[in-house]
Amino acid sequence: MRYTPAGLPALDLQLKHESEVTEDGAPRKVLMELRAVAIGVITQALNAMSLGQGGLFGGFLAAARNGRGVLFHITSVEPLA
């Protein structure tokens, strides 16, 4: 947990997705990791989750501050059991 210059709580994290889909009739394994950030009240729900726990995350994509890559800003989360 860190705090922004405005005093808001912030969490920097990495989300990982693994699944299998069908592409052109053949199975394909999908693996992806995405840098993410949560700012404000949403950090409480994320802080209560266990490391590696699944969840449904909502938010938006934006350019990273350093201009390298994409950053997912988490605005909602529904933890999975």
Secondary structure, 3 states (H helix, E strand, C coil): CEECCCCCEEEEEEEEEEEEEEECCEEEEEEEEEEEEEECCHHHHHHHCCCCCCEEEEEEEEECCCCCCEEEEEEEEEECC
